[in-house]
Amino acid sequence: MATSNHILVTGGAGYIGSHTVVELLTMGYKVTVVDTLERSEYRMIEGIESITGKKVDFHKIDCLDSVALNDLFSKNGVTTVIHFAAYKSVNESVVKPIEYYKNNVGSLITVLEVMKKHQVTDLIFSSSCTVYGQPDQIQVDESAPFKKAESPYGSTKQICERILEDAATDGFRIISLRYFNPIGAHPSAMIGELPIGIPNNLVPYVTQTAAGVREKLTVFGNDYNTPDGSCIRDFIHVGDVATAHVKAIDYLQQQKANNFFEAFNLGTGIGVSVLELVKKFIEVTGVNLPYTVGPRRPGDVEKVYADPRKINRAFGWATKYDLGQSLLHAWQWEKKIRNL
């Protein structure tokens, strides 16, 4: 419990952001949320309030807007920032690379400038396993070198981490959490993943297909060097991702150094293929899921899953939900928003 700490959550109406806000409010933190709602909806804020019974201090602000951010910092006494605000589609980034660089890298620089002006030093950064490119070794640990990113999205996360390493020499204290593949929804079905338009992520496409919104699911590629030919990922429940952020704040506060940067993999350590996930969804929900196999998709890494031992030891954190529970929660959320 930490009532004296005031956490600013950028992108807090987004998928992972909203679940993290729930955990922070539940643990007694004071929280301010900023989001453009460009890729989310206000119903996520309402969902947070329904789950926690607490009013959310929400501001519709773009993190590229330094004037609005400065004003917010002047009035709010923020002590720590969790920076989620970013575009996150690998596929879209291949089509719109400049937009991704401007938004993802530009917003981080603006946030750091405003933090420095207001002498706020502590930052938790939303990074990604895409920083590793196609790693030489699986399971991948934090010592793995950054290979050439497979997408502009991955490249923005690599650049942001380099910026943060340098910022740490300038008085910042930073933890970078490299997510693998967050899926699922809050067990209450009050908040979950809310893609705008056609989903770029696998599980929302799965649930929308099961709900009849999409005609069928396309599995991109069945000729990869994997046991069943489909890509392998490390799927982690969004609730487990959220609790790791609260643990990250505790860990950062324990550090004595004024200049600090450390990165952690945030995954389960279990590799699951796309086809295995599809079969598991059918098994746990009992819902038919029409799917077809299509060509490989640009930007996709063949296989990647985490070695999570570092974060397990440092944070005293472990995943709570398995793949079946994650998919069931995602399906309950889909049914809720479709009134099924």
N, C-alpha and C positions, 0 to 999 in steps of 0.2 A: 504494500500500500504506500502510495507516495503522493499525498495531496498537495505538497508544496511545489511539485514540478508541473510545468505548463508545456505541453507538447503541441507543436504545430504540425499537422498532418497535411501535406500537399497531396492532391489527388485522393483526398479522403472520402469522396463519394464513389470512387472506383471500386473495382472488384476486391483486390487485396486490401486497399486502404480502408474500406468500410468495415471489413472484418477485424482489422487491427484497431480501429476506433472503438469497436465494441469491447475488445479485450482491455484497452486502455481505460475506458470509462468504468468497466467492471472492477478494475484494479484500483480505482480511486484517483486516477490522474485527471488533471484539468486538461481539456483538449480543445483546440481550435482547428477547424477544418477549412481548407481552401480547395476549390475545384472550379473548373470552367463549366462543368456539366456538358462539355462538348461531346464527351464519349460516355456519359452516364446520365442518370436522371435523378431528380430530387427525391423520388420514391426510395432511393437508397438511404438518404438521410432520415426519412420517415421510418424506414425499417430499423435503423440503428436506435432511434428513439423508442420504437415499440419493444425492442429486445431489452434495452437497458433501463427504460423508464426515466431517461434523462434527456433534457433538451440539448441539442447539439448547437454549439457556437459555430455557425456556418457562414462563410463569405465566398461569394462568387468572384473569384480573382484568377487571372492568368499569371502563372509564375514568370512569364516574360515581362510583366508589368512591374517594374521596380518602384514606381511611385506608390501604387496600391499596396505593395508588400511593405515598403518603408512605413507607410501610415499604419498598417496592421501591427508591425513590430513596435512602433512607438506607443501604441495604446494597450498592447496585450501582455507584455512581460514574458515573452516566450523564453524557455530555458533550453529546449531541445527541439530539433526539427527531424521529422521522418519524411523523406522526400520520395514519394511515389510518382508524382506527376510526370508522365511521359507517354508517348505513343508506344504501343507494345506489339504490333503485328509484324512478324518476320516477313510474311508474304507481302503486305502492303508496303513495307519499307523498300522492297526490291523495286516497286513501281514508283514510289514517291520518296527517293532518298534525301533530297534537299529539305523537304518538310521535316523529316525525321531528325536530321542534323540540327536544324534551326530550333526545333521544339525541345528535343531531349538534351542536347548539349547547352543550348542557349538558356534554357530555364534553370539548369543546375548552376551555371555561372552567375545568373541574376540572384538566385537564392543565396549563394555564397557571399556575393557582394553585400547583400542586405544584412546577412548574419554578421559579417565582419563589422559593418557600420554600427550595429547594435550590440556588439561584443557577445554574441551568442556563438559558442564554440562547438557544441555537440550535435552531430548529424548521423542519422542512420540512413543509408542509401540503398535504394531498391535496384540491385544489379541483376545479373542473369547468367545462367550457365553458357549462354551463347558467347561469352567472352573467351571461352576455351577453343572456339572453332570446332573442328573435328579432332578431339584429343588423341594423343598417341596411346594412352593407356586408359582402360575402363576397369574399375571405377576411377573417376577423376577426383583428385584431391587438390587442395588450394595451391600446391607447389607447381602444378601443371602450367607450362608456359602458355601465353596467349598466342594461339595460331592465327592465321589470317581469318577474320570473321567471315562467316558464310552469308551474311546479309548486312545491309546498312544498319538495321536495328542492332545487331550484335556489335557492329563497329562503334555505334554511339555509346554503348555500355563500356566498351574498352576505353574509348576516349574519356568518358566520364570518370572511370576509375583512375586513369593517369592524372587527370586534373585533381582528383581527391587526394592522391598520394602526394602531389606537390602542395596542395592546400594544407595538408597535415604538417608540413614544415613551417607553415605560417600561422601556427597557433590553433589550428582546428583539431578536433578529436572526432574521428570518423570510424564507423563500422560499415562495411559494404557487405550486404547479404546477397549472395549469388543464387537466385531461385532456380530450381529446376522446373517442373511443370505443375503449377498450382491448379487444382481442380476442386469440384464439390461446391458446397454452399453451407450456410449456417444451418444447424440441425432444426432450427425453428421454421425454416423456409421463408424467413422475413427478408433476408438479403442473399444475393448470389451473383453469379456472373451474368452481366446484362449487355451482350454485344449489340452494337448499333448496326443494323443492316445484316448482311450475310456474315456469319461467324467465321473468324480466321482460326480460332482455336478448336481443337478436336472435340472436347466434351460438350460444349454448347451445340455444336453441329450434330453430335450424337443425340442429345436430348431433343433438339428441334425436329430431327428426323423421326424420332420415336413419337413425338407429339403430332406428327403429320404436317408440320410447318414446311419441312423440306421433303422432297420426293424420295431422296435416298442419300446415303452417306458415300462419299468417295474416299477410298483409302489410297493415298498418294504413293504408289510404288509397292511392288511385291517382289522386287529383284535385288533388294539390298542384301549385303552379306550378314544376315541375321537368321536365326533358326526358322522363322516363317516368311522371311523376305520383306517384312514391313519394318518401319523405323522403330527403334527402341528408345523409350523415354523413362524418366523418373517422375512419376505422378504423385504429388503430395497434396493432402487436403489443405484447403485455404485456411481452415481454422488452426492447423498446426503451423502454417506460415505466420499467421497473426500472433500466436503466442510467442514465437521466436523473436518477434520485434520487441515485445515487452521485456523478454529476457535480455535482448541486446542493450536496451536502455540501462538495465541494472548492471550489466557487465561493463558498459562504458563508464558509468559513474564510479565503478570500483578502480578504474585506472588512475594512476597518480600523475602520469605524464601530461604536459600541456600540448605536446605534439604527438598525435597518435593516429595510426591507420592500421586497420586489420580487416581482412576479408574472410568470410565464412561461406562454405557451401550450405545451401538450405534444401535438403532433399531427404528421401527415405533410404537411399542406398540400394533400392530394388529396381532393376530394369524390367520394364513391361512393354511388350510390343503393341503396336496399334491394333493388330488383329486380336491379341489377347484381351485388350481393353474392351473391344466390341463384344467379344464372347462373354466377358464378365458382366457387362451391362445387361445383356439378354438374360443371363443367369439370375442376377439379383433383382431385376425388375419384372421378369416374365413378359417383357414387351418385345414384340417382333421388331427387328431393325433391318430394313432393306439396305444393303450396301453393295457397292461395286468397286473394282480395282481400277485406278487410273494411272497415268504416267507420274513419275517423280515430280515434285514441286520445287521450283527454284528456291534456294536458301535453306533447305532442310538438311540438317546434320543426320548422318546415318544412325548413329547410336551414341547416347550419352546418359550416364547416371552417376549419382554422387557417391563419393566416400564421405559420409557425414560425421566421422568420428571426432573431428576437431570441434564442431559446434556442440556435439553431444557432451563432450568433456568440459568445454569452456563455460557453456551456459547451463549445464545440468538439464538440458532439454532433450526430449525425444518425441517422436510422432505418436499420436494417440489413435488416429483413424487409419483403417486399411483401405485398399482399393475398392472393395465392395461397398463399404460405408460411404466413401467419397462419391461413388457413382449414384448410390441411392439418394444421398442428400441433393446431388445435382438434379436428379429426376424429380424429387419432391418440389424443388424450387421452380423447375420448368412447369410442372403441373399447376403450381400456385399462380404464376404469372399468366398462364393460358386459361385459367379457370376450368381445368380439366377435373 
